[in-house]
Amino acid sequence: MFDDDDDGYTSAPTTNFSGFDDVEPDTTTKNRTPEWHRGLDVGLLVLRVAVGALFIAHGADKLFGWFNDGMGMNATKEMLTGFGYTEPGILALVVALSETVGGVLLVLGLFFPAGAAAVLGVMANVIVVKGDWNLFLGGVEMEMVYAAAAFALLFTGPGRFALDRHTHWWRKAPAYGFAFLILTAGLSVVTLVVFR
């Protein structure tokens, strides 16, 4: 989808059909193909750094009790037990590492599909177990926003300001996004069915 070089930033025609060289390209706004531009890269950078930093903070709090009221692993296990999970010890570590590592990968733009999928998987589980569907939007609007941001990033990729810039998954973000979405959905279902 996105090329490795700056050729993707030109408005020149990209397809040359033999026999049509003498035809002027249609430059009206109506028929012009949208172009990728640096503003999109900046927007993706801001979005991924904001979401990633928030998840690093949440994950570090679960791991070490650094923020909030010092949640730590014991409080994370208790929280998971309260949500009905049967293996809170293992899952507390999985959740904490998914949030922390997923957040770091988002911020750096490194192994990006895995980072976005980790955040999306955690949020999918949180929405299912925390949602009270007698309330407006289940009372999980913030979790839905996080999930939507991770979902969008999964398919857009990190943009050009990323360590992944010269990787295959950067150039083929939608394909990798779909593959990691399927993987995340499967792992989320397993977590909800087997461990709850």
ChimeraX commands (.cxc) that place a marker at each C-alpha (Angstrom):
marker #1 position 0.00,0.00,0.00 radius 0.5
marker #1 position 2.77,2.45,0.92 radius 0.5
marker #1 position 6.09,2.49,-0.88 radius 0.5
marker #1 position 9.51,2.67,0.72 radius 0.5
marker #1 position 10.48,5.89,-1.01 radius 0.5
marker #1 position 9.05,9.34,-1.56 radius 0.5
marker #1 position 7.49,8.42,-4.92 radius 0.5
marker #1 position 4.21,7.82,-3.06 radius 0.5
marker #1 position 3.97,11.56,-2.44 radius 0.5
marker #1 position 3.64,12.61,-6.05 radius 0.5
marker #1 position 0.43,13.45,-7.87 radius 0.5
marker #1 position 1.78,12.16,-11.20 radius 0.5
marker #1 position -0.22,9.39,-12.87 radius 0.5
marker #1 position 0.94,5.98,-11.73 radius 0.5
marker #1 position -0.54,3.85,-14.52 radius 0.5
marker #1 position 0.59,4.06,-18.11 radius 0.5
marker #1 position -1.59,2.16,-20.55 radius 0.5
marker #1 position 0.03,1.80,-23.94 radius 0.5
marker #1 position -1.92,3.61,-26.62 radius 0.5
marker #1 position -3.17,6.26,-24.21 radius 0.5
marker #1 position 0.02,8.30,-23.82 radius 0.5
marker #1 position -1.45,11.24,-25.70 radius 0.5
marker #1 position -4.52,11.50,-23.46 radius 0.5
marker #1 position -4.34,14.24,-20.82 radius 0.5
marker #1 position -5.00,12.94,-17.30 radius 0.5
marker #1 position -8.19,14.13,-15.63 radius 0.5
marker #1 position -7.07,16.56,-12.94 radius 0.5
marker #1 position -10.47,17.55,-11.63 radius 0.5
marker #1 position -10.97,17.07,-7.93 radius 0.5
marker #1 position -13.84,14.69,-8.57 radius 0.5
marker #1 position -11.74,12.07,-10.36 radius 0.5
marker #1 position -8.36,12.54,-8.70 radius 0.5
marker #1 position -6.98,9.62,-6.66 radius 0.5
marker #1 position -6.38,10.63,-3.02 radius 0.5
marker #1 position -2.71,10.99,-2.16 radius 0.5
marker #1 position -0.85,9.97,0.96 radius 0.5
marker #1 position 0.75,13.03,2.50 radius 0.5
marker #1 position 2.93,13.95,5.47 radius 0.5
marker #1 position -0.05,15.24,7.45 radius 0.5
marker #1 position -1.36,11.68,7.66 radius 0.5
marker #1 position 2.04,10.52,8.91 radius 0.5
marker #1 position 2.03,13.18,11.62 radius 0.5
marker #1 position -1.53,12.28,12.62 radius 0.5
marker #1 position -0.65,8.59,12.88 radius 0.5
marker #1 position 2.45,9.44,14.90 radius 0.5
marker #1 position 0.44,11.49,17.40 radius 0.5
marker #1 position -2.28,8.82,17.65 radius 0.5
marker #1 position 0.09,5.92,18.13 radius 0.5
marker #1 position 2.30,7.76,20.65 radius 0.5
marker #1 position -0.73,8.84,22.69 radius 0.5
marker #1 position -2.35,5.40,22.71 radius 0.5
marker #1 position 0.99,3.65,23.23 radius 0.5
marker #1 position 2.01,5.88,26.12 radius 0.5
marker #1 position -1.33,5.34,27.87 radius 0.5
marker #1 position -0.94,1.58,27.55 radius 0.5
marker #1 position 2.66,1.68,28.77 radius 0.5
marker #1 position 1.41,3.50,31.88 radius 0.5
marker #1 position -1.44,1.02,32.44 radius 0.5
marker #1 position 0.83,-1.97,31.89 radius 0.5
marker #1 position 3.61,-0.62,34.12 radius 0.5
marker #1 position 1.04,0.01,36.83 radius 0.5
marker #1 position -0.13,-3.59,36.59 radius 0.5
marker #1 position 3.43,-4.90,36.61 radius 0.5
marker #1 position 5.04,-2.66,39.21 radius 0.5
marker #1 position 2.32,-0.57,40.85 radius 0.5
marker #1 position 3.99,2.66,39.70 radius 0.5
marker #1 position 0.88,4.73,38.98 radius 0.5
marker #1 position -2.77,4.99,39.97 radius 0.5
marker #1 position -2.99,3.71,43.55 radius 0.5
marker #1 position -0.17,1.23,43.13 radius 0.5
marker #1 position -2.20,-1.50,41.42 radius 0.5
marker #1 position 0.63,-4.04,41.03 radius 0.5
marker #1 position 0.31,-7.72,40.15 radius 0.5
marker #1 position -1.64,-8.72,43.27 radius 0.5
marker #1 position -4.33,-6.13,42.61 radius 0.5
marker #1 position -4.40,-7.15,38.92 radius 0.5
marker #1 position -4.96,-10.79,39.94 radius 0.5
marker #1 position -7.78,-9.74,42.27 radius 0.5
marker #1 position -9.36,-7.66,39.52 radius 0.5
marker #1 position -9.24,-10.59,37.08 radius 0.5
marker #1 position -10.70,-12.92,39.72 radius 0.5
marker #1 position -13.53,-10.43,40.21 radius 0.5
marker #1 position -14.23,-10.56,36.47 radius 0.5
marker #1 position -14.54,-14.35,36.69 radius 0.5
marker #1 position -11.23,-15.49,35.22 radius 0.5
marker #1 position -10.04,-18.86,36.48 radius 0.5
marker #1 position -6.29,-18.37,35.98 radius 0.5
marker #1 position -5.70,-14.85,37.27 radius 0.5
marker #1 position -1.98,-15.37,37.94 radius 0.5
marker #1 position -1.12,-16.24,34.34 radius 0.5
marker #1 position -3.59,-13.77,32.86 radius 0.5
marker #1 position -2.38,-10.90,35.06 radius 0.5
marker #1 position 1.10,-11.31,33.58 radius 0.5
marker #1 position -0.30,-11.67,30.05 radius 0.5
marker #1 position -2.43,-8.52,30.40 radius 0.5
marker #1 position 0.36,-6.47,31.97 radius 0.5
marker #1 position 2.91,-7.52,29.34 radius 0.5
marker #1 position 0.42,-7.07,26.47 radius 0.5
marker #1 position -0.31,-3.52,27.59 radius 0.5
marker #1 position 3.31,-2.59,28.29 radius 0.5
marker #1 position 4.98,-4.25,25.30 radius 0.5
marker #1 position 2.08,-3.39,22.97 radius 0.5
marker #1 position 2.35,0.24,24.05 radius 0.5
marker #1 position 6.11,0.33,23.48 radius 0.5
marker #1 position 5.71,-1.18,20.01 radius 0.5
marker #1 position 3.06,1.42,19.13 radius 0.5
marker #1 position 5.23,4.32,20.29 radius 0.5
marker #1 position 8.28,3.08,18.39 radius 0.5
marker #1 position 6.38,1.94,15.31 radius 0.5
marker #1 position 8.18,-1.38,15.60 radius 0.5
marker #1 position 6.60,-4.79,14.87 radius 0.5
marker #1 position 3.54,-2.61,14.59 radius 0.5
marker #1 position 0.83,-5.19,13.77 radius 0.5
marker #1 position 1.75,-7.14,16.91 radius 0.5
marker #1 position 1.62,-4.01,19.10 radius 0.5
marker #1 position -1.76,-2.85,17.77 radius 0.5
marker #1 position -3.15,-6.40,18.03 radius 0.5
marker #1 position -1.99,-6.71,21.65 radius 0.5
marker #1 position -3.79,-3.51,22.62 radius 0.5
marker #1 position -6.90,-4.50,20.67 radius 0.5
marker #1 position -7.00,-7.96,22.27 radius 0.5
marker #1 position -6.81,-6.55,25.79 radius 0.5
marker #1 position -9.54,-4.01,25.03 radius 0.5
marker #1 position -11.81,-6.64,23.47 radius 0.5
marker #1 position -11.66,-8.69,26.66 radius 0.5
marker #1 position -12.17,-5.63,28.86 radius 0.5
marker #1 position -15.26,-4.57,26.89 radius 0.5
marker #1 position -16.79,-8.03,27.17 radius 0.5
marker #1 position -16.16,-8.54,30.90 radius 0.5
marker #1 position -16.58,-4.98,32.14 radius 0.5
marker #1 position -19.50,-3.87,29.99 radius 0.5
marker #1 position -22.80,-3.41,31.81 radius 0.5
marker #1 position -25.27,-3.40,28.95 radius 0.5
marker #1 position -28.02,-1.97,31.15 radius 0.5
marker #1 position -26.03,1.30,30.99 radius 0.5
marker #1 position -25.56,3.59,28.02 radius 0.5
marker #1 position -22.94,1.95,25.76 radius 0.5
marker #1 position -22.23,-0.52,28.53 radius 0.5
marker #1 position -20.28,2.07,30.52 radius 0.5
marker #1 position -17.19,1.18,28.50 radius 0.5
marker #1 position -16.96,4.15,26.14 radius 0.5
marker #1 position -13.28,4.80,26.89 radius 0.5
marker #1 position -12.41,1.17,26.26 radius 0.5
marker #1 position -14.31,1.35,22.96 radius 0.5
marker #1 position -12.27,4.40,21.93 radius 0.5
marker #1 position -9.01,2.59,22.77 radius 0.5
marker #1 position -10.19,-0.47,20.81 radius 0.5
marker #1 position -11.22,1.66,17.83 radius 0.5
marker #1 position -7.85,3.43,17.81 radius 0.5
marker #1 position -5.97,0.12,17.94 radius 0.5
marker #1 position -8.21,-1.32,15.22 radius 0.5
marker #1 position -7.60,1.69,12.97 radius 0.5
marker #1 position -3.84,1.58,13.56 radius 0.5
marker #1 position -3.81,-2.14,12.82 radius 0.5
marker #1 position -4.96,-1.44,9.27 radius 0.5
marker #1 position -3.25,1.89,8.55 radius 0.5
marker #1 position 0.14,0.94,9.88 radius 0.5
marker #1 position 2.34,3.35,11.84 radius 0.5
marker #1 position 2.95,5.89,9.07 radius 0.5
marker #1 position 6.35,6.89,7.74 radius 0.5
marker #1 position 7.78,8.10,11.07 radius 0.5
marker #1 position 8.35,4.58,12.39 radius 0.5
marker #1 position 11.12,2.06,12.89 radius 0.5
marker #1 position 9.10,-0.37,10.74 radius 0.5
marker #1 position 9.33,1.90,7.71 radius 0.5
marker #1 position 11.37,-0.50,5.55 radius 0.5
marker #1 position 9.61,-3.73,6.49 radius 0.5
marker #1 position 7.23,-5.89,4.52 radius 0.5
marker #1 position 4.45,-5.44,7.06 radius 0.5
marker #1 position 4.78,-1.66,6.75 radius 0.5
marker #1 position 4.26,-1.85,2.99 radius 0.5
marker #1 position 1.41,-4.36,3.31 radius 0.5
marker #1 position -0.30,-2.95,6.40 radius 0.5
marker #1 position -3.89,-3.97,5.50 radius 0.5
marker #1 position -2.93,-7.59,4.80 radius 0.5
marker #1 position -0.97,-7.91,8.03 radius 0.5
marker #1 position -3.71,-6.02,9.86 radius 0.5
marker #1 position -6.27,-8.58,8.75 radius 0.5
marker #1 position -4.03,-11.51,9.70 radius 0.5
marker #1 position -3.36,-10.08,13.17 radius 0.5
marker #1 position -7.06,-9.24,13.59 radius 0.5
marker #1 position -7.94,-12.90,13.03 radius 0.5
marker #1 position -5.19,-13.97,15.46 radius 0.5
marker #1 position -6.37,-11.47,18.09 radius 0.5
marker #1 position -10.00,-12.48,17.72 radius 0.5
marker #1 position -9.08,-16.14,18.14 radius 0.5
marker #1 position -6.95,-15.53,21.22 radius 0.5
marker #1 position -9.65,-13.30,22.74 radius 0.5
marker #1 position -12.29,-15.98,22.27 radius 0.5
marker #1 position -9.99,-18.63,23.77 radius 0.5
marker #1 position -9.29,-16.37,26.76 radius 0.5
marker #1 position -12.98,-15.70,27.34 radius 0.5
marker #1 position -14.12,-19.31,26.85 radius 0.5
marker #1 position -11.26,-21.31,28.40 radius 0.5
marker #1 position -10.17,-19.01,31.23 radius 0.5
marker #1 position -13.55,-17.68,32.33 radius 0.5
marker link #1:1,2 radius 0.2
marker link #1:2,3 radius 0.2
marker link #1:3,4 radius 0.2
marker link #1:4,5 radius 0.2
marker link #1:5,6 radius 0.2
marker link #1:6,7 radius 0.2
marker link #1:7,8 radius 0.2
marker link #1:8,9 radius 0.2
marker link #1:9,10 radius 0.2
marker link #1:10,11 radius 0.2
marker link #1:11,12 radius 0.2
marker link #1:12,13 radius 0.2
marker link #1:13,14 radius 0.2
marker link #1:14,15 radius 0.2
marker link #1:15,16 radius 0.2
marker link #1:16,17 radius 0.2
marker link #1:17,18 radius 0.2
marker link #1:18,19 radius 0.2
marker link #1:19,20 radius 0.2
marker link #1:20,21 radius 0.2
marker link #1:21,22 radius 0.2
marker link #1:22,23 radius 0.2
marker link #1:23,24 radius 0.2
marker link #1:24,25 radius 0.2
marker link #1:25,26 radius 0.2
marker link #1:26,27 radius 0.2
marker link #1:27,28 radius 0.2
marker link #1:28,29 radius 0.2
marker link #1:29,30 radius 0.2
marker link #1:30,31 radius 0.2
marker link #1:31,32 radius 0.2
marker link #1:32,33 radius 0.2
marker link #1:33,34 radius 0.2
marker link #1:34,35 radius 0.2
marker link #1:35,36 radius 0.2
marker link #1:36,37 radius 0.2
marker link #1:37,38 radius 0.2
marker link #1:38,39 radius 0.2
marker link #1:39,40 radius 0.2
marker link #1:40,41 radius 0.2
marker link #1:41,42 radius 0.2
marker link #1:42,43 radius 0.2
marker link #1:43,44 radius 0.2
marker link #1:44,45 radius 0.2
marker link #1:45,46 radius 0.2
marker link #1:46,47 radius 0.2
marker link #1:47,48 radius 0.2
marker link #1:48,49 radius 0.2
marker link #1:49,50 radius 0.2
marker link #1:50,51 radius 0.2
marker link #1:51,52 radius 0.2
marker link #1:52,53 radius 0.2
marker link #1:53,54 radius 0.2
marker link #1:54,55 radius 0.2
marker link #1:55,56 radius 0.2
marker link #1:56,57 radius 0.2
marker link #1:57,58 radius 0.2
marker link #1:58,59 radius 0.2
marker link #1:59,60 radius 0.2
marker link #1:60,61 radius 0.2
marker link #1:61,62 radius 0.2
marker link #1:62,63 radius 0.2
marker link #1:63,64 radius 0.2
marker link #1:64,65 radius 0.2
marker link #1:65,66 radius 0.2
marker link #1:66,67 radius 0.2
marker link #1:67,68 radius 0.2
marker link #1:68,69 radius 0.2
marker link #1:69,70 radius 0.2
marker link #1:70,71 radius 0.2
marker link #1:71,72 radius 0.2
marker link #1:72,73 radius 0.2
marker link #1:73,74 radius 0.2
marker link #1:74,75 radius 0.2
marker link #1:75,76 radius 0.2
marker link #1:76,77 radius 0.2
marker link #1:77,78 radius 0.2
marker link #1:78,79 radius 0.2
marker link #1:79,80 radius 0.2
marker link #1:80,81 radius 0.2
marker link #1:81,82 radius 0.2
marker link #1:82,83 radius 0.2
marker link #1:83,84 radius 0.2
marker link #1:84,85 radius 0.2
marker link #1:85,86 radius 0.2
marker link #1:86,87 radius 0.2
marker link #1:87,88 radius 0.2
marker link #1:88,89 radius 0.2
marker link #1:89,90 radius 0.2
marker link #1:90,91 radius 0.2
marker link #1:91,92 radius 0.2
marker link #1:92,93 radius 0.2
marker link #1:93,94 radius 0.2
marker link #1:94,95 radius 0.2
marker link #1:95,96 radius 0.2
marker link #1:96,97 radius 0.2
marker link #1:97,98 radius 0.2
marker link #1:98,99 radius 0.2
marker link #1:99,100 radius 0.2
marker link #1:100,101 radius 0.2
marker link #1:101,102 radius 0.2
marker link #1:102,103 radius 0.2
marker link #1:103,104 radius 0.2
marker link #1:104,105 radius 0.2
marker link #1:105,106 radius 0.2
marker link #1:106,107 radius 0.2
marker link #1:107,108 radius 0.2
marker link #1:108,109 radius 0.2
marker link #1:109,110 radius 0.2
marker link #1:110,111 radius 0.2
marker link #1:111,112 radius 0.2
marker link #1:112,113 radius 0.2
marker link #1:113,114 radius 0.2
marker link #1:114,115 radius 0.2
marker link #1:115,116 radius 0.2
marker link #1:116,117 radius 0.2
marker link #1:117,118 radius 0.2
marker link #1:118,119 radius 0.2
marker link #1:119,120 radius 0.2
marker link #1:120,121 radius 0.2
marker link #1:121,122 radius 0.2
marker link #1:122,123 radius 0.2
marker link #1:123,124 radius 0.2
marker link #1:124,125 radius 0.2
marker link #1:125,126 radius 0.2
marker link #1:126,127 radius 0.2
marker link #1:127,128 radius 0.2
marker link #1:128,129 radius 0.2
marker link #1:129,130 radius 0.2
marker link #1:130,131 radius 0.2
marker link #1:131,132 radius 0.2
marker link #1:132,133 radius 0.2
marker link #1:133,134 radius 0.2
marker link #1:134,135 radius 0.2
marker link #1:135,136 radius 0.2
marker link #1:136,137 radius 0.2
marker link #1:137,138 radius 0.2
marker link #1:138,139 radius 0.2
marker link #1:139,140 radius 0.2
marker link #1:140,141 radius 0.2
marker link #1:141,142 radius 0.2
marker link #1:142,143 radius 0.2
marker link #1:143,144 radius 0.2
marker link #1:144,145 radius 0.2
marker link #1:145,146 radius 0.2
marker link #1:146,147 radius 0.2
marker link #1:147,148 radius 0.2
marker link #1:148,149 radius 0.2
marker link #1:149,150 radius 0.2
marker link #1:150,151 radius 0.2
marker link #1:151,152 radius 0.2
marker link #1:152,153 radius 0.2
marker link #1:153,154 radius 0.2
marker link #1:154,155 radius 0.2
marker link #1:155,156 radius 0.2
marker link #1:156,157 radius 0.2
marker link #1:157,158 radius 0.2
marker link #1:158,159 radius 0.2
marker link #1:159,160 radius 0.2
marker link #1:160,161 radius 0.2
marker link #1:161,162 radius 0.2
marker link #1:162,163 radius 0.2
marker link #1:163,164 radius 0.2
marker link #1:164,165 radius 0.2
marker link #1:165,166 radius 0.2
marker link #1:166,167 radius 0.2
marker link #1:167,168 radius 0.2
marker link #1:168,169 radius 0.2
marker link #1:169,170 radius 0.2
marker link #1:170,171 radius 0.2
marker link #1:171,172 radius 0.2
marker link #1:172,173 radius 0.2
marker link #1:173,174 radius 0.2
marker link #1:174,175 radius 0.2
marker link #1:175,176 radius 0.2
marker link #1:176,177 radius 0.2
marker link #1:177,178 radius 0.2
marker link #1:178,179 radius 0.2
marker link #1:179,180 radius 0.2
marker link #1:180,181 radius 0.2
marker link #1:181,182 radius 0.2
marker link #1:182,183 radius 0.2
marker link #1:183,184 radius 0.2
marker link #1:184,185 radius 0.2
marker link #1:185,186 radius 0.2
marker link #1:186,187 radius 0.2
marker link #1:187,188 radius 0.2
marker link #1:188,189 radius 0.2
marker link #1:189,190 radius 0.2
marker link #1:190,191 radius 0.2
marker link #1:191,192 radius 0.2
marker link #1:192,193 radius 0.2
marker link #1:193,194 radius 0.2
marker link #1:194,195 radius 0.2
marker link #1:195,196 radius 0.2
view
